[in-house]
Amino acid sequence: MPKVSSVIVPYATYLRVYEPLAAFPEPERGHWSRYARRPDRPSYQDELRRALADLLPTPPVPVPVQESSDAFVLEVDGVVCVCPWRTRLRGWQALQELPDELPKTVLDAMLPPVVRRQATMDYERWLVRNPDSRPWIRTATWQVPLNWFVLVSDEERRYEKGTGEIPPMLRYRTPMVQARRRVARALRTLKDTIEEGPLIDGLVDVGRWLEEFHPRSVVELDYGGLVHALPAGDLEDDHSAADVAAGIEALRQGDGASAGEAYGRLVERWRAVRDRRSAN
């Protein structure tokens, strides 16, 4: 494998689902049970480092040849839960979105059309055999989609400043039943008070995704590498989940002014992030 710098391109955020071992059929359940006991499990950055390594050869490898057998592991109240990486599936899905994210000249230089066509054909053949597949991880770059904040509450927020070589961390974790309840409640309010649009569409989509998982799962919203793009003070003061909840509650109460204020705080906060993206 080509050597990859320890400096990782960082600006991605993640929405993850950790499912209890009971949700997996055998022999996969046995694999994850043994995997969870391993002391040498890879970290969050290891996943990104491996993906970047595949982009270094000529031609690049946009999607791993084999599916990853790794996962993130979380123990909740004595129950072991795992979040499979499914790097190959996520790579295929991300490849479908790239034309909307990058100019064609940049995309062709980074991933030649012949490489993308082959990956698309591989994905289509794979989907025929696996029509019900879904990833345990969703990824966004240079943002946290507002609909993700609906799933969590400010009380579930965990922030660590970081020290030395340890970067800061900002994440939320919530039980699946709570995440689903919040989605349903928010959708009722939004459909009654605003016009159809990206916020509602995104919330419907993420709600359907959550329904695919075991009800005792845990949902995690992780700022991931985006913490590197935000000044420490801005990160510490970031309570976007609270602002989203306040805005939805204000709409429920018919208080348009308060809803507008909450939305204004969100717009201002995330405009600053978008400005940094443009500067890069």
C-alpha positions as CSV (number, residue, x, y, z in Angstrom):
1,M,0.0,0.0,0.0
2,P,1.3,3.5,-0.8
3,K,2.4,5.5,2.2
4,V,-0.1,8.1,3.3
5,S,0.6,11.2,5.3
6,S,-0.6,11.4,8.8
7,V,-2.3,14.6,7.8
8,I,-5.7,13.5,6.6
9,V,-8.1,15.5,4.5
10,P,-10.6,16.1,7.3
11,Y,-13.7,18.0,6.4
12,A,-16.3,15.3,6.6
13,T,-19.2,14.7,9.1
14,Y,-20.9,11.5,9.8
15,L,-24.3,10.1,10.8
16,R,-23.8,6.5,12.1
17,V,-26.0,3.7,13.3
18,Y,-24.7,1.2,15.8
19,E,-26.8,-2.0,15.8
20,P,-26.8,-4.6,18.6
21,L,-25.3,-8.0,17.7
22,A,-28.7,-9.6,17.8
23,A,-29.7,-7.6,14.7
24,F,-27.2,-9.5,12.5
25,P,-27.8,-13.0,11.2
26,E,-25.2,-15.7,11.4
27,P,-22.4,-16.1,10.4
28,E,-22.1,-12.3,10.4
29,R,-23.1,-12.0,14.0
30,G,-20.3,-14.4,15.0
31,H,-17.8,-12.3,13.0
32,W,-18.8,-9.1,14.7
33,S,-18.8,-10.7,18.1
34,R,-15.2,-11.9,17.6
35,Y,-14.3,-8.6,16.0
36,A,-15.6,-6.6,19.0
37,R,-13.1,-8.4,21.3
38,R,-10.1,-7.5,19.2
39,P,-7.8,-5.0,21.0
40,D,-6.4,-3.7,17.7
41,R,-9.5,-2.4,16.0
42,P,-8.9,0.4,13.6
43,S,-9.9,4.0,14.4
44,Y,-12.0,6.6,12.6
45,Q,-9.0,8.1,10.9
46,D,-7.8,4.7,9.8
47,E,-10.9,4.3,7.6
48,L,-10.2,7.6,5.9
49,R,-6.5,6.9,5.6
50,R,-7.2,3.6,3.7
51,A,-9.7,5.3,1.4
52,L,-7.1,8.0,0.5
53,A,-4.5,5.4,-0.1
54,D,-6.6,3.9,-2.9
55,L,-6.6,7.3,-4.7
56,L,-2.8,7.5,-5.0
57,P,-2.2,4.8,-7.6
58,T,-2.5,5.4,-11.4
59,P,-5.2,4.8,-12.3
60,P,-6.9,5.5,-8.9
61,V,-9.1,3.0,-7.2
62,P,-12.3,4.9,-6.4
63,V,-14.0,1.9,-4.8
64,P,-12.3,-0.9,-2.8
65,V,-12.2,-4.2,-4.7
66,Q,-13.5,-6.0,-1.7
67,E,-16.0,-5.0,1.0
68,S,-14.5,-4.0,4.3
69,S,-14.8,-6.4,7.2
70,D,-14.2,-3.6,9.8
71,A,-16.7,-1.8,12.0
72,F,-16.9,0.8,14.8
73,V,-17.8,-0.8,18.1
74,L,-19.8,0.8,20.9
75,E,-21.0,-0.8,24.2
76,V,-24.2,0.6,25.6
77,D,-25.6,-0.7,29.0
78,G,-23.6,-3.9,28.5
79,V,-24.9,-4.5,25.0
80,V,-22.3,-4.6,22.2
81,C,-23.3,-2.6,19.1
82,V,-21.5,-2.4,15.9
83,C,-21.5,0.0,12.9
84,P,-20.0,-1.8,9.9
85,W,-17.9,0.4,7.6
86,R,-19.3,-1.0,4.3
87,T,-16.6,1.2,2.6
88,R,-17.2,-0.4,-0.8
89,L,-21.0,0.3,-0.8
90,R,-20.4,3.9,0.5
91,G,-17.8,4.5,-2.2
92,W,-20.1,3.5,-4.9
93,Q,-22.9,5.7,-3.6
94,A,-20.5,8.7,-3.1
95,L,-19.3,8.2,-6.7
96,Q,-22.9,8.7,-8.0
97,E,-23.0,12.1,-6.2
98,L,-19.6,13.5,-7.4
99,P,-21.0,15.0,-10.7
100,D,-23.1,17.3,-8.5
101,E,-20.2,18.3,-6.3
102,L,-17.3,18.9,-8.7
103,P,-16.9,20.6,-12.1
104,K,-16.5,18.0,-14.9
105,T,-12.9,19.1,-15.7
106,V,-11.9,18.6,-12.1
107,L,-13.8,15.3,-11.8
108,D,-12.2,13.9,-15.0
109,A,-8.7,14.9,-13.8
110,M,-9.3,13.2,-10.4
111,L,-11.2,10.2,-11.6
112,P,-11.0,9.5,-15.4
113,P,-14.4,8.7,-17.0
114,V,-13.3,5.1,-17.8
115,V,-12.6,4.5,-14.1
116,R,-16.0,5.9,-13.1
117,R,-17.9,3.9,-15.8
118,Q,-16.3,0.7,-14.7
119,A,-17.2,1.4,-11.0
120,T,-20.8,2.2,-12.0
121,M,-21.1,-1.0,-13.9
122,D,-19.7,-3.0,-11.0
123,Y,-22.2,-1.2,-8.7
124,E,-25.2,-2.0,-11.0
125,R,-24.2,-5.7,-11.1
126,W,-23.8,-5.8,-7.3
127,L,-27.2,-4.2,-6.8
128,V,-28.9,-6.9,-8.7
129,R,-27.7,-9.4,-6.1
130,N,-28.1,-7.1,-3.1
131,P,-31.3,-5.0,-3.8
132,D,-32.0,-4.3,-0.1
133,S,-28.5,-3.1,0.9
134,R,-28.1,0.1,2.9
135,P,-25.1,1.7,4.6
136,W,-24.7,2.1,8.4
137,I,-22.9,5.4,7.8
138,R,-23.9,8.6,6.0
139,T,-21.3,11.2,5.2
140,A,-21.5,14.9,4.4
141,T,-18.6,17.3,3.5
142,W,-18.2,20.8,4.8
143,Q,-21.5,20.7,6.6
144,V,-23.9,18.9,9.0
145,P,-27.2,18.6,7.1
146,L,-29.9,20.4,9.2
147,N,-32.1,17.4,9.1
148,W,-29.5,15.4,11.0
149,F,-29.8,17.8,14.0
150,V,-33.5,16.9,14.3
151,L,-32.5,13.4,15.5
152,V,-30.6,14.6,18.6
153,S,-31.0,17.0,21.5
154,D,-28.6,19.5,23.0
155,E,-28.6,17.4,26.2
156,E,-26.9,14.6,24.2
157,R,-24.1,16.9,23.0
158,R,-20.6,16.0,24.0
159,Y,-17.7,18.4,23.3
160,E,-14.0,18.0,24.1
161,K,-11.5,20.8,23.4
162,G,-8.6,18.5,22.6
163,T,-5.1,18.8,23.7
164,G,-1.7,18.6,22.0
165,E,-2.0,16.2,19.1
166,I,-5.5,15.1,20.1
167,P,-8.0,17.1,18.1
168,P,-11.3,18.5,19.5
169,M,-14.4,16.4,19.3
170,L,-18.1,17.2,19.0
171,R,-20.7,14.5,18.7
172,Y,-24.2,13.5,19.8
173,R,-25.5,10.0,20.6
174,T,-29.2,9.0,21.0
175,P,-31.3,5.9,21.2
176,M,-32.9,4.9,17.9
177,V,-36.4,5.1,19.4
178,Q,-35.7,8.8,20.4
179,A,-34.3,9.6,16.9
180,R,-37.4,8.2,15.2
181,R,-39.8,9.9,17.6
182,R,-38.1,13.3,16.9
183,V,-38.3,12.8,13.2
184,A,-42.0,12.0,13.3
185,R,-42.8,14.9,15.5
186,A,-40.7,17.4,13.4
187,L,-42.3,16.2,10.2
188,R,-45.8,16.8,11.5
189,T,-44.9,20.3,12.5
190,L,-43.0,21.2,9.3
191,K,-45.7,19.8,7.0
192,D,-48.3,21.8,8.8
193,T,-46.4,25.1,8.8
194,I,-44.0,25.4,5.8
195,E,-44.0,24.5,2.2
196,E,-42.5,21.3,0.8
197,G,-38.8,21.7,0.3
198,P,-35.3,20.4,0.9
199,L,-35.7,20.3,4.8
200,I,-38.8,18.1,4.7
201,D,-37.5,16.0,1.8
202,G,-34.2,15.4,3.7
203,L,-36.0,14.5,6.9
204,V,-38.3,12.1,5.1
205,D,-35.3,10.4,3.6
206,V,-33.3,10.1,6.8
207,G,-36.4,8.9,8.6
208,R,-36.9,6.1,6.1
209,W,-33.2,5.2,6.5
210,L,-33.6,4.9,10.3
211,E,-36.5,2.5,9.9
212,E,-34.1,0.0,8.3
213,F,-32.4,-0.7,11.6
214,H,-33.0,-2.5,14.9
215,P,-35.0,-0.5,17.4
216,R,-32.4,-0.9,20.1
217,S,-29.7,0.7,17.9
218,V,-27.8,3.9,18.8
219,V,-27.6,6.9,16.4
220,E,-24.5,9.0,16.4
221,L,-24.0,12.4,14.8
222,D,-20.2,13.1,14.7
223,Y,-18.7,16.4,13.5
224,G,-15.7,14.3,12.5
225,G,-13.0,16.2,10.7
226,L,-15.1,19.4,10.4
227,V,-13.8,20.3,13.8
228,H,-10.5,21.3,12.0
229,A,-12.4,23.9,9.9
230,L,-14.0,25.7,12.9
231,P,-12.2,28.0,15.4
232,A,-12.3,26.5,18.9
233,G,-14.6,29.2,20.2
234,D,-17.1,28.7,17.4
235,L,-17.0,25.0,18.0
236,E,-17.5,25.3,21.7
237,D,-20.4,27.6,21.2
238,D,-22.1,25.5,18.5
239,H,-25.5,24.4,19.7
240,S,-27.1,23.8,16.4
241,A,-29.3,20.9,17.6
242,A,-30.7,23.3,20.2
243,D,-31.4,25.9,17.6
244,V,-33.1,23.4,15.3
245,A,-35.3,22.2,18.2
246,A,-36.1,25.7,19.2
247,G,-37.1,26.6,15.6
248,I,-39.4,23.6,15.2
249,E,-41.0,24.2,18.6
250,A,-41.6,27.9,17.7
251,L,-43.3,26.8,14.5
252,R,-45.4,24.4,16.5
253,Q,-46.5,27.2,18.8
254,G,-47.2,29.5,15.9
255,D,-44.3,31.9,16.9
256,G,-42.9,32.8,13.5
257,A,-40.6,35.5,15.0
258,S,-38.8,33.1,17.3
259,A,-38.6,30.5,14.6
260,G,-36.9,33.1,12.3
261,E,-34.4,34.0,15.0
262,A,-33.4,30.3,15.5
263,Y,-33.1,29.9,11.7
264,G,-31.0,33.1,11.5
265,R,-28.5,31.7,14.1
266,L,-28.2,28.5,12.0
267,V,-27.7,30.4,8.7
268,E,-25.1,32.7,10.2
269,R,-23.1,29.8,11.8
270,W,-23.1,27.6,8.7
271,R,-22.5,30.4,6.3
272,A,-19.1,30.9,8.0
273,V,-18.3,27.3,7.3
274,R,-19.3,27.6,3.6
275,D,-17.2,30.6,3.3
276,R,-14.2,28.6,4.5
277,R,-15.0,26.0,1.9
278,S,-15.0,28.6,-0.9
279,A,-11.7,30.0,0.3
280,N,-10.2,26.5,-0.1
